[in-house]
Amino acid sequence: MNSINSLVIEGNLVRDAVIKETWNGNFVSNVSIAVNRSVKTHNGETHKEVSFFDIEVWGDLAKISAKKGQRGVRIRAVGRIKQNRWTGSDGKNYSRICIIADHIEFIKKPKEESSIEEIPEHSSLIEEVETKEELIVF
């Protein structure tokens, strides 16, 4: 039986998306996002915390991500966490955690015409609710 491995994450791209074609013709795009969080300390001061995450996108979604994924663009990704493990040439064991995205939304600034561009499907199941900051997809 599989364990639950599912996440939703939102942040800003820290660099342009890079796309590569694998030896068997599949496309993979790699992006990195910065996720910002404000935390109040015990004395009431606000402290900003930034975390960085790598995301892999495969297939047609990789092509779209490479086209639309420029530095600074805000995205929301739905996917799973994957751990890659390997032994380096120095004999040491290494590991890297990344997110494998099954779905990505490119979130535009609120002053633009449409605040969310969903990629790829399920648009008929989406109900949009407007808030002060942006349009949110449920």
VMD Tcl script that builds the backbone (N, CA, C; Angstrom):
set m [mol new atoms 414]
animate dup $m
set s [atomselect $m all]
$s set {name element resname resid chain x y z} {
  {N N MET 1 A 0.838 -1.184 0.000}
  {CA C MET 1 A 0.000 0.000 0.000}
  {C C MET 1 A 0.884 1.249 0.000}
  {N N ASN 2 A 0.584 2.197 -0.874}
  {CA C ASN 2 A 1.349 3.441 -0.954}
  {C C ASN 2 A 1.024 4.359 0.212}
  {N N SER 3 A 2.020 5.082 0.675}
  {CA C SER 3 A 1.812 6.139 1.660}
  {C C SER 3 A 1.342 7.391 0.924}
  {N N ILE 4 A 0.819 8.347 1.645}
  {CA C ILE 4 A 0.387 9.596 1.030}
  {C C ILE 4 A 1.606 10.478 0.796}
  {N N ASN 5 A 1.766 10.936 -0.428}
  {CA C ASN 5 A 2.862 11.817 -0.805}
  {C C ASN 5 A 2.284 12.839 -1.770}
  {N N SER 6 A 1.732 13.908 -1.235}
  {CA C SER 6 A 1.068 14.912 -2.048}
  {C C SER 6 A 1.301 16.288 -1.444}
  {N N LEU 7 A 1.501 17.289 -2.306}
  {CA C LEU 7 A 1.699 18.637 -1.784}
  {C C LEU 7 A 1.237 19.679 -2.775}
  {N N VAL 8 A 0.975 20.860 -2.237}
  {CA C VAL 8 A 0.683 22.056 -3.018}
  {C C VAL 8 A 1.652 23.108 -2.512}
  {N N ILE 9 A 2.342 23.768 -3.431}
  {CA C ILE 9 A 3.318 24.775 -3.034}
  {C C ILE 9 A 3.223 25.963 -3.984}
  {N N GLU 10 A 3.435 27.149 -3.451}
  {CA C GLU 10 A 3.341 28.364 -4.253}
  {C C GLU 10 A 4.539 29.251 -3.948}
  {N N GLY 11 A 5.130 29.813 -4.987}
  {CA C GLY 11 A 6.262 30.714 -4.805}
  {C C GLY 11 A 6.666 31.357 -6.108}
  {N N ASN 12 A 7.740 32.134 -6.068}
  {CA C ASN 12 A 8.236 32.848 -7.247}
  {C C ASN 12 A 9.450 32.135 -7.817}
  {N N LEU 13 A 9.493 32.039 -9.141}
  {CA C LEU 13 A 10.639 31.415 -9.801}
  {C C LEU 13 A 11.887 32.251 -9.548}
  {N N VAL 14 A 12.982 31.584 -9.177}
  {CA C VAL 14 A 14.221 32.308 -8.895}
  {C C VAL 14 A 15.114 32.417 -10.124}
  {N N ARG 15 A 14.812 31.656 -11.154}
  {CA C ARG 15 A 15.540 31.751 -12.430}
  {C C ARG 15 A 14.637 31.211 -13.531}
  {N N ASP 16 A 15.015 31.483 -14.773}
  {CA C ASP 16 A 14.237 30.985 -15.905}
  {C C ASP 16 A 14.230 29.460 -15.914}
  {N N ALA 17 A 13.110 28.889 -16.359}
  {CA C ALA 17 A 12.995 27.432 -16.476}
  {C C ALA 17 A 13.961 26.928 -17.549}
  {N N VAL 18 A 14.494 25.735 -17.314}
  {CA C VAL 18 A 15.407 25.092 -18.260}
  {C C VAL 18 A 14.754 23.794 -18.708}
  {N N ILE 19 A 14.726 23.560 -20.022}
  {CA C ILE 19 A 14.126 22.324 -20.533}
  {C C ILE 19 A 15.204 21.464 -21.201}
  {N N LYS 20 A 15.067 20.159 -21.011}
  {CA C LYS 20 A 15.992 19.208 -21.631}
  {C C LYS 20 A 15.170 18.066 -22.211}
  {N N GLU 21 A 15.738 17.438 -23.230}
  {CA C GLU 21 A 15.112 16.250 -23.800}
  {C C GLU 21 A 15.934 15.040 -23.362}
  {N N THR 22 A 15.257 14.014 -22.838}
  {CA C THR 22 A 15.953 12.820 -22.381}
  {C C THR 22 A 16.329 11.953 -23.574}
  {N N TRP 23 A 17.130 10.930 -23.347}
  {CA C TRP 23 A 17.594 10.043 -24.414}
  {C C TRP 23 A 16.440 9.349 -25.126}
  {N N ASN 24 A 15.287 9.177 -24.438}
  {CA C ASN 24 A 14.162 8.495 -25.067}
  {C C ASN 24 A 13.076 9.459 -25.566}
  {N N GLY 25 A 13.398 10.741 -25.659}
  {CA C GLY 25 A 12.473 11.702 -26.260}
  {C C GLY 25 A 11.512 12.392 -25.315}
  {N N ASN 26 A 11.593 12.118 -24.028}
  {CA C ASN 26 A 10.748 12.826 -23.052}
  {C C ASN 26 A 11.358 14.189 -22.743}
  {N N PHE 27 A 10.494 15.133 -22.383}
  {CA C PHE 27 A 10.967 16.463 -22.018}
  {C C PHE 27 A 10.839 16.647 -20.514}
  {N N VAL 28 A 11.851 17.284 -19.929}
  {CA C VAL 28 A 11.830 17.608 -18.501}
  {C C VAL 28 A 12.276 19.061 -18.344}
  {N N SER 29 A 11.539 19.781 -17.513}
  {CA C SER 29 A 11.875 21.169 -17.221}
  {C C SER 29 A 12.172 21.266 -15.733}
  {N N ASN 30 A 13.229 21.985 -15.402}
  {CA C ASN 30 A 13.606 22.188 -14.011}
  {C C ASN 30 A 13.446 23.657 -13.657}
  {N N VAL 31 A 12.738 23.897 -12.556}
  {CA C VAL 31 A 12.555 25.253 -12.048}
  {C C VAL 31 A 12.862 25.251 -10.559}
  {N N SER 32 A 13.190 26.413 -10.042}
  {CA C SER 32 A 13.382 26.594 -8.608}
  {C C SER 32 A 12.513 27.749 -8.162}
  {N N ILE 33 A 11.877 27.576 -6.996}
  {CA C ILE 33 A 11.020 28.636 -6.476}
  {C C ILE 33 A 11.482 29.074 -5.096}
  {N N ALA 34 A 11.173 30.311 -4.779}
  {CA C ALA 34 A 11.387 30.860 -3.442}
  {C C ALA 34 A 10.018 30.993 -2.795}
  {N N VAL 35 A 9.900 30.471 -1.581}
  {CA C VAL 35 A 8.649 30.541 -0.825}
  {C C VAL 35 A 8.907 31.433 0.382}
  {N N ASN 36 A 8.145 32.516 0.484}
  {CA C ASN 36 A 8.320 33.493 1.561}
  {C C ASN 36 A 7.329 33.249 2.690}
  {N N ARG 37 A 7.785 33.498 3.903}
  {CA C ARG 37 A 6.944 33.321 5.079}
  {C C ARG 37 A 7.335 34.369 6.115}
  {N N SER 38 A 6.343 35.015 6.729}
  {CA C SER 38 A 6.602 35.959 7.815}
  {C C SER 38 A 6.283 35.269 9.130}
  {N N VAL 39 A 7.204 35.395 10.082}
  {CA C VAL 39 A 7.055 34.747 11.379}
  {C C VAL 39 A 7.214 35.799 12.463}
  {N N LYS 40 A 6.318 35.778 13.454}
  {CA C LYS 40 A 6.468 36.679 14.594}
  {C C LYS 40 A 7.319 35.990 15.639}
  {N N THR 41 A 8.301 36.726 16.129}
  {CA C THR 41 A 9.161 36.192 17.171}
  {C C THR 41 A 8.476 36.337 18.526}
  {N N HIS 42 A 9.074 35.769 19.552}
  {CA C HIS 42 A 8.483 35.816 20.889}
  {C C HIS 42 A 8.320 37.243 21.418}
  {N N ASN 43 A 9.110 38.188 20.914}
  {CA C ASN 43 A 8.980 39.585 21.359}
  {C C ASN 43 A 8.121 40.435 20.418}
  {N N GLY 44 A 7.418 39.798 19.476}
  {CA C GLY 44 A 6.476 40.494 18.612}
  {C C GLY 44 A 7.039 41.050 17.320}
  {N N GLU 45 A 8.343 40.911 17.096}
  {CA C GLU 45 A 8.937 41.383 15.848}
  {C C GLU 45 A 8.643 40.407 14.720}
  {N N THR 46 A 8.523 40.935 13.512}
  {CA C THR 46 A 8.281 40.095 12.342}
  {C C THR 46 A 9.607 39.747 11.686}
  {N N HIS 47 A 9.775 38.482 11.420}
  {CA C HIS 47 A 10.990 37.968 10.784}
  {C C HIS 47 A 10.590 37.296 9.476}
  {N N LYS 48 A 11.259 37.648 8.382}
  {CA C LYS 48 A 10.955 37.022 7.089}
  {C C LYS 48 A 11.853 35.817 6.884}
  {N N GLU 49 A 11.249 34.751 6.423}
  {CA C GLU 49 A 11.946 33.494 6.192}
  {C C GLU 49 A 11.726 33.094 4.737}
  {N N VAL 50 A 12.786 32.701 4.042}
  {CA C VAL 50 A 12.679 32.280 2.652}
  {C C VAL 50 A 13.222 30.864 2.527}
  {N N SER 51 A 12.456 30.003 1.854}
  {CA C SER 51 A 12.894 28.636 1.565}
  {C C SER 51 A 12.915 28.457 0.053}
  {N N PHE 52 A 13.859 27.650 -0.439}
  {CA C PHE 52 A 14.002 27.415 -1.870}
  {C C PHE 52 A 13.745 25.946 -2.173}
  {N N PHE 53 A 12.994 25.682 -3.254}
  {CA C PHE 53 A 12.641 24.318 -3.635}
  {C C PHE 53 A 12.838 24.117 -5.130}
  {N N ASP 54 A 13.364 22.938 -5.490}
  {CA C ASP 54 A 13.515 22.559 -6.891}
  {C C ASP 54 A 12.301 21.758 -7.321}
  {N N ILE 55 A 11.820 22.033 -8.542}
  {CA C ILE 55 A 10.642 21.358 -9.076}
  {C C ILE 55 A 10.989 20.800 -10.454}
  {N N GLU 56 A 10.606 19.536 -10.693}
  {CA C GLU 56 A 10.740 18.892 -12.009}
  {C C GLU 56 A 9.356 18.786 -12.629}
  {N N VAL 57 A 9.293 19.113 -13.914}
  {CA C VAL 57 A 8.037 19.040 -14.659}
  {C C VAL 57 A 8.304 18.219 -15.918}
  {N N TRP 58 A 7.432 17.270 -16.234}
  {CA C TRP 58 A 7.670 16.342 -17.345}
  {C C TRP 58 A 6.643 16.492 -18.460}
  {N N GLY 59 A 7.021 16.047 -19.659}
  {CA C GLY 59 A 6.111 15.951 -20.806}
  {C C GLY 59 A 5.710 17.294 -21.380}
  {N N ASP 60 A 4.452 17.374 -21.829}
  {CA C ASP 60 A 3.950 18.609 -22.433}
  {C C ASP 60 A 3.953 19.761 -21.432}
  {N N LEU 61 A 3.694 19.443 -20.165}
  {CA C LEU 61 A 3.715 20.475 -19.132}
  {C C LEU 61 A 5.115 21.077 -19.002}
  {N N ALA 62 A 6.151 20.285 -19.259}
  {CA C ALA 62 A 7.533 20.789 -19.231}
  {C C ALA 62 A 7.742 21.822 -20.337}
  {N N LYS 63 A 7.186 21.565 -21.513}
  {CA C LYS 63 A 7.326 22.511 -22.628}
  {C C LYS 63 A 6.642 23.840 -22.296}
  {N N ILE 64 A 5.455 23.753 -21.708}
  {CA C ILE 64 A 4.718 24.966 -21.335}
  {C C ILE 64 A 5.459 25.718 -20.240}
  {N N SER 65 A 5.979 24.980 -19.271}
  {CA C SER 65 A 6.724 25.605 -18.173}
  {C C SER 65 A 7.959 26.321 -18.682}
  {N N ALA 66 A 8.650 25.713 -19.634}
  {CA C ALA 66 A 9.849 26.336 -20.196}
  {C C ALA 66 A 9.496 27.619 -20.947}
  {N N LYS 67 A 8.340 27.622 -21.590}
  {CA C LYS 67 A 7.916 28.792 -22.357}
  {C C LYS 67 A 7.472 29.936 -21.439}
  {N N LYS 68 A 6.722 29.618 -20.393}
  {CA C LYS 68 A 6.138 30.647 -19.533}
  {C C LYS 68 A 6.933 30.908 -18.253}
  {N N GLY 69 A 7.886 30.047 -17.944}
  {CA C GLY 69 A 8.578 30.116 -16.668}
  {C C GLY 69 A 9.776 31.037 -16.637}
  {N N GLN 70 A 9.523 32.323 -16.546}
  {CA C GLN 70 A 10.611 33.288 -16.430}
  {C C GLN 70 A 10.800 33.696 -14.975}
  {N N ARG 71 A 12.007 34.099 -14.659}
  {CA C ARG 71 A 12.359 34.527 -13.308}
  {C C ARG 71 A 11.343 35.549 -12.791}
  {N N GLY 72 A 10.897 35.362 -11.544}
  {CA C GLY 72 A 9.973 36.294 -10.914}
  {C C GLY 72 A 8.512 35.904 -11.042}
  {N N VAL 73 A 8.174 35.025 -11.986}
  {CA C VAL 73 A 6.788 34.602 -12.168}
  {C C VAL 73 A 6.355 33.779 -10.961}
  {N N ARG 74 A 5.147 34.026 -10.494}
  {CA C ARG 74 A 4.595 33.283 -9.353}
  {C C ARG 74 A 3.880 32.052 -9.890}
  {N N ILE 75 A 4.186 30.889 -9.282}
  {CA C ILE 75 A 3.527 29.650 -9.697}
  {C C ILE 75 A 2.969 28.911 -8.488}
  {N N ARG 76 A 1.990 28.083 -8.763}
  {CA C ARG 76 A 1.457 27.135 -7.781}
  {C C ARG 76 A 1.629 25.759 -8.409}
  {N N ALA 77 A 2.272 24.847 -7.699}
  {CA C ALA 77 A 2.516 23.501 -8.209}
  {C C ALA 77 A 1.842 22.482 -7.296}
  {N N VAL 78 A 1.280 21.462 -7.926}
  {CA C VAL 78 A 0.688 20.333 -7.214}
  {C C VAL 78 A 1.477 19.111 -7.646}
  {N N GLY 79 A 1.925 18.325 -6.683}
  {CA C GLY 79 A 2.725 17.166 -7.048}
  {C C GLY 79 A 3.108 16.323 -5.860}
  {N N ARG 80 A 4.307 15.756 -5.946}
  {CA C ARG 80 A 4.798 14.867 -4.902}
  {C C ARG 80 A 6.268 15.147 -4.642}
  {N N ILE 81 A 6.752 14.684 -3.504}
  {CA C ILE 81 A 8.153 14.838 -3.139}
  {C C ILE 81 A 8.898 13.575 -3.543}
  {N N LYS 82 A 10.099 13.764 -4.102}
  {CA C LYS 82 A 10.931 12.636 -4.503}
  {C C LYS 82 A 12.342 12.837 -3.946}
  {N N GLN 83 A 12.918 11.758 -3.444}
  {CA C GLN 83 A 14.293 11.811 -2.966}
  {C C GLN 83 A 15.179 11.034 -3.926}
  {N N ASN 84 A 16.193 11.693 -4.467}
  {CA C ASN 84 A 17.190 11.036 -5.314}
  {C C ASN 84 A 18.406 10.745 -4.452}
  {N N ARG 85 A 18.926 9.529 -4.551}
  {CA C ARG 85 A 20.119 9.133 -3.794}
  {C C ARG 85 A 21.166 8.605 -4.760}
  {N N TRP 86 A 22.447 8.905 -4.475}
  {CA C TRP 86 A 23.530 8.409 -5.303}
  {C C TRP 86 A 24.826 8.401 -4.501}
  {N N THR 87 A 25.785 7.680 -5.013}
  {CA C THR 87 A 27.124 7.650 -4.437}
  {C C THR 87 A 28.040 8.428 -5.364}
  {N N GLY 88 A 28.714 9.414 -4.820}
  {CA C GLY 88 A 29.591 10.261 -5.608}
  {C C GLY 88 A 30.900 9.575 -5.936}
  {N N SER 89 A 31.665 10.199 -6.798}
  {CA C SER 89 A 32.964 9.644 -7.185}
  {C C SER 89 A 33.927 9.580 -6.004}
  {N N ASP 90 A 33.606 10.354 -4.946}
  {CA C ASP 90 A 34.425 10.329 -3.736}
  {C C ASP 90 A 34.018 9.212 -2.773}
  {N N GLY 91 A 33.001 8.416 -3.178}
  {CA C GLY 91 A 32.541 7.302 -2.350}
  {C C GLY 91 A 31.511 7.679 -1.301}
  {N N LYS 92 A 31.194 8.963 -1.173}
  {CA C LYS 92 A 30.202 9.408 -0.186}
  {C C LYS 92 A 28.792 9.281 -0.761}
  {N N ASN 93 A 27.837 9.034 0.136}
  {CA C ASN 93 A 26.430 8.969 -0.259}
  {C C ASN 93 A 25.830 10.371 -0.212}
  {N N TYR 94 A 25.045 10.686 -1.223}
  {CA C TYR 94 A 24.381 11.977 -1.325}
  {C C TYR 94 A 22.898 11.766 -1.551}
  {N N SER 95 A 22.123 12.810 -1.235}
  {CA C SER 95 A 20.697 12.763 -1.554}
  {C C SER 95 A 20.213 14.174 -1.847}
  {N N ARG 96 A 19.140 14.250 -2.595}
  {CA C ARG 96 A 18.538 15.518 -2.997}
  {C C ARG 96 A 17.029 15.333 -3.003}
  {N N ILE 97 A 16.330 16.259 -2.403}
  {CA C ILE 97 A 14.873 16.240 -2.387}
  {C C ILE 97 A 14.372 17.216 -3.452}
  {N N CYS 98 A 13.416 16.779 -4.261}
  {CA C CYS 98 A 12.798 17.685 -5.231}
  {C C CYS 98 A 11.306 17.394 -5.298}
  {N N ILE 99 A 10.601 18.269 -5.951}
  {CA C ILE 99 A 9.161 18.138 -6.140}
  {C C ILE 99 A 8.919 17.757 -7.593}
  {N N ILE 100 A 8.123 16.717 -7.806}
  {CA C ILE 100 A 7.706 16.321 -9.148}
  {C C ILE 100 A 6.293 16.877 -9.337}
  {N N ALA 101 A 6.138 17.838 -10.236}
  {CA C ALA 101 A 4.847 18.510 -10.427}
  {C C ALA 101 A 3.984 17.772 -11.436}
  {N N ASP 102 A 2.734 17.545 -11.057}
  {CA C ASP 102 A 1.733 16.983 -11.964}
  {C C ASP 102 A 0.860 18.080 -12.565}
  {N N HIS 103 A 0.875 19.238 -11.924}
  {CA C HIS 103 A -0.003 20.337 -12.311}
  {C C HIS 103 A 0.691 21.643 -11.912}
  {N N ILE 104 A 0.644 22.642 -12.782}
  {CA C ILE 104 A 1.223 23.952 -12.470}
  {C C ILE 104 A 0.263 25.040 -12.904}
  {N N GLU 105 A 0.138 26.065 -12.071}
  {CA C GLU 105 A -0.628 27.257 -12.415}
  {C C GLU 105 A 0.334 28.434 -12.410}
  {N N PHE 106 A 0.267 29.248 -13.445}
  {CA C PHE 106 A 1.062 30.467 -13.518}
  {C C PHE 106 A 0.162 31.599 -13.036}
  {N N ILE 107 A 0.555 32.240 -11.959}
  {CA C ILE 107 A -0.270 33.263 -11.323}
  {C C ILE 107 A 0.257 34.628 -11.741}
  {N N LYS 108 A -0.601 35.378 -12.396}
  {CA C LYS 108 A -0.209 36.698 -12.880}
  {C C LYS 108 A -0.499 37.736 -11.803}
  {N N LYS 109 A 0.062 38.900 -11.961}
  {CA C LYS 109 A -0.178 39.989 -11.018}
  {C C LYS 109 A -1.643 40.395 -11.093}
  {N N PRO 110 A -2.251 40.804 -9.965}
  {CA C PRO 110 A -3.680 41.130 -9.930}
  {C C PRO 110 A -4.128 42.175 -10.936}
  {N N LYS 111 A -3.260 43.115 -11.316}
  {CA C LYS 111 A -3.680 44.158 -12.255}
  {C C LYS 111 A -3.800 43.643 -13.687}
  {N N GLU 112 A -3.282 42.430 -13.938}
  {CA C GLU 112 A -3.411 41.859 -15.270}
  {C C GLU 112 A -4.814 41.300 -15.453}
  {N N GLU 113 A -5.200 41.045 -16.691}
  {CA C GLU 113 A -6.558 40.673 -17.028}
  {C C GLU 113 A -7.060 39.440 -16.289}
  {N N SER 114 A -6.351 38.359 -16.333}
  {CA C SER 114 A -6.741 37.141 -15.639}
  {C C SER 114 A -5.635 36.798 -14.660}
  {N N SER 115 A -5.991 36.525 -13.409}
  {CA C SER 115 A -4.969 36.333 -12.390}
  {C C SER 115 A -4.370 34.944 -12.364}
  {N N ILE 116 A -5.028 33.961 -12.918}
  {CA C ILE 116 A -4.476 32.611 -12.892}
  {C C ILE 116 A -4.647 31.970 -14.249}
  {N N GLU 117 A -3.586 31.356 -14.718}
  {CA C GLU 117 A -3.658 30.571 -15.933}
  {C C GLU 117 A -3.376 29.135 -15.542}
  {N N GLU 118 A -4.397 28.315 -15.651}
  {CA C GLU 118 A -4.250 26.933 -15.208}
  {C C GLU 118 A -3.669 26.090 -16.317}
  {N N ILE 119 A -2.773 25.190 -15.945}
  {CA C ILE 119 A -2.126 24.311 -16.903}
  {C C ILE 119 A -2.166 22.908 -16.337}
  {N N PRO 120 A -2.582 21.880 -17.020}
  {CA C PRO 120 A -3.231 21.926 -18.299}
  {C C PRO 120 A -4.753 21.945 -18.230}
  {N N GLU 121 A -5.443 21.007 -17.590}
  {CA C GLU 121 A -6.879 20.832 -17.752}
  {C C GLU 121 A -7.663 21.172 -16.509}
  {N N HIS 122 A -8.797 20.556 -16.336}
  {CA C HIS 122 A -9.694 20.669 -15.192}
  {C C HIS 122 A -10.326 22.050 -15.053}
  {N N SER 123 A -10.317 22.879 -16.077}
  {CA C SER 123 A -10.846 24.222 -15.945}
  {C C SER 123 A -12.345 24.228 -15.701}
  {N N SER 124 A -13.071 23.195 -16.127}
  {CA C SER 124 A -14.509 23.160 -15.894}
  {C C SER 124 A -14.836 22.889 -14.434}
  {N N LEU 125 A -13.871 22.391 -13.666}
  {CA C LEU 125 A -14.099 22.081 -12.257}
  {C C LEU 125 A -13.686 23.216 -11.337}
  {N N ILE 126 A -13.254 24.325 -11.909}
  {CA C ILE 126 A -12.693 25.404 -11.105}
  {C C ILE 126 A -13.729 26.476 -10.827}
  {N N GLU 127 A -13.795 26.871 -9.573}
  {CA C GLU 127 A -14.637 27.985 -9.172}
  {C C GLU 127 A -13.702 29.096 -8.738}
  {N N GLU 128 A -13.842 30.266 -9.335}
  {CA C GLU 128 A -12.934 31.356 -9.016}
  {C C GLU 128 A -13.580 32.279 -7.987}
  {N N VAL 129 A -12.810 32.659 -6.983}
  {CA C VAL 129 A -13.266 33.554 -5.937}
  {C C VAL 129 A -12.299 34.720 -5.877}
  {N N GLU 130 A -12.812 35.937 -5.975}
  {CA C GLU 130 A -11.934 37.091 -6.006}
  {C C GLU 130 A -11.669 37.582 -4.587}
  {N N THR 131 A -10.412 37.877 -4.306}
  {CA C THR 131 A -10.002 38.473 -3.025}
  {C C THR 131 A -9.267 39.751 -3.310}
  {N N LYS 132 A -8.819 40.429 -2.272}
  {CA C LYS 132 A -8.074 41.661 -2.445}
  {C C LYS 132 A -6.759 41.442 -3.173}
  {N N GLU 133 A -6.090 40.326 -2.869}
  {CA C GLU 133 A -4.759 40.113 -3.394}
  {C C GLU 133 A -4.745 39.487 -4.779}
  {N N GLU 134 A -5.525 38.444 -5.009}
  {CA C GLU 134 A -5.470 37.715 -6.268}
  {C C GLU 134 A -6.693 36.841 -6.404}
  {N N LEU 135 A -6.835 36.241 -7.557}
  {CA C LEU 135 A -7.882 35.265 -7.785}
  {C C LEU 135 A -7.384 33.925 -7.279}
  {N N ILE 136 A -8.205 33.224 -6.533}
  {CA C ILE 136 A -7.810 31.937 -5.969}
  {C C ILE 136 A -8.626 30.848 -6.626}
  {N N VAL 137 A -7.992 29.750 -6.984}
  {CA C VAL 137 A -8.666 28.618 -7.611}
  {C C VAL 137 A -8.913 27.555 -6.571}
  {N N PHE 138 A -10.132 27.056 -6.501}
  {CA C PHE 138 A -10.478 25.972 -5.581}
  {C C PHE 138 A -10.753 24.712 -6.343}
}
mol reanalyze $m
mol bondsrecalc $m
mol representation Tube
mol addrep $m
